Amino acid sequence: MRFSNLFGKTLKEIPSEADTLSHQLLLRSGMIQQVAAGVYSYLPLGWRVLKKIEQIIREEMDNAGGQELMLPTLQPFELWEKSGRYPAFGKTLFTVTDRREHTLILGPTHEEVITDLVSRFVQSYRDLPLLLYQIQNKFRDEPRPRGGLLRVREFIMKDLYSFHTDEEDLNETYQKMIQAYKNVYTRCGLPAVMVEADSGAIGGKESHEFMLIAETGEDGIVHCANCDYAANLEKAQSVKPKYEAKASLSIEEISTPNIKTIEEVANFVGVAPHQTLKAVFYSADGELVFVVIRGDIEVNETKLRNLLKCAELRLATEIEVKAAGLVAGAASPVGLKGMKIIADDSITLGSNYVAGANKPDIHLKNVNYPRDFEVSIMADIATARPDDGCPKCGGKLLSSLGIEVGHVFKLGTFLSEKLGASFLDQNGVSRTIIMGTYGIGLGRLLAAAIEQNHDEKGIIWPLSIAPFHVYLCPLRLENPDVAEAAEKIYQDLTNQNIEVLYDDRDESPGVKFNDADLLGIPMRLTVSPRTLQSQSIELKWRNEKLAELLPLEKITSKIQRLIREAGKL
Ligand SMILES: [Zn+2]
């Protein structure tokens, strides 16, 4: 491809709407263009990267026994009513109304459609297992689309759905898909970490995410310094530090004028935060819920939502708290009646707490559970913290940030049951099909690749997903020797299936080098009067600092070999 023919322009300035690093670099390099909030066009350079990622994923899905098919974007509302997942997705679903006043959903995911499809074809255990996948656009009305391709409303996903006669068969495929995912990331040049994950709105019982570790990551991850335990912070468990129970002292009221937060209370009374009880109020599907947790620990809203099995969970408003007769800043589980009290099990790992008294400016000392109050549900609803103990081995937990680039779920039977997907077993008995589902967002992976691989000058693409292998950069093109040599190298490399972006523009060396760095093409070849004087060209890898001179003789085969070695193409 000649740069002068390439559609799209590089930008020197950082576009003001870009709120993440990958977003800035994708816009500056002319790879994408925003059409509406969370809706993007891919320009030729960006599309080339996406197609390479797509092809790697396709090959790995095929290798794992997947069969590709195509499913519609428009999905009948009735299927979502049948599956019962309509409320869980809620406002995330895009809906349209057709001329007959039928509601259709723009597919945010395709479990409903594919399960219905499979239920029409699978009759016997002999028809299973089945691994079917699609690579298509999906739609989710994200409340806050942001980050360029990281959180969008229209996006390209690979989703594979698997169908099984029993758990063992599902487990086998689940492991096979994990391996296929690992292969995808390795082949893309993007080392990913697998972590235990929450199943979220998709549902199901066991799930794992694949994370690219990046400083700009939006997901917290904890992992053990000692064993292989790793989990998304939403899901992570930990061994909470225990503070030896002393003898229970008698409860007493203390005056705490204008003292509200845990920090203020702890300072005022002269105790550590772990010697206090924190009260937090939530509205769970409209019901006010009182949550009590040890003062040094934060509530994990994902765990709380799963525990309460509610669709909408949010912090209660001041008005709601007041209306329930609670005193914000001094609320207490002691003496509380007629309200659901959820306690984190951390409150059993200490004693003689300072807690609210449900009276303005008054707290209680020496509050003990269960002597002084009851709870409706006791569970782990805490956010794991670095330095907590590993739930598997007791080792130390460490934390990092990551970007989710893949998610695999064991769905079980809850969808196939509702959608009537069954089969006859060896004894002719009808049984429900067991399912798994496995997704990768392609655009998200592309953006995450940039978040993980860049420097102050631009993108540094791994070779296997780079838009081109070689950036051919002639300087002083008006010099006929340079023009002739560059043209020949361009033709020869192209004939050998090496993808070359030939910067044939009449631009200064500075502009060309800056664009080469910005676009992040792995190998830069510079041809100039100076290099030709020594019968050579200059080679510089994007991810290395130093350049080297390569003799012109047999240059094509040398480049070919270098690229093969670098990328195992
Ligand atoms: Zn461990």
Boltz pocket constraint, residues with backbone or C-beta under 6 A from the ligand:
constraints:
  - pocket:
      binder: B
      contacts: [[A, 224], [A, 225], [A, 226], [A, 227], [A, 228], [A, 229], [A, 390], [A, 391], [A, 392], [A, 393], [A, 394], [A, 395]]
      max_distance: 6.0
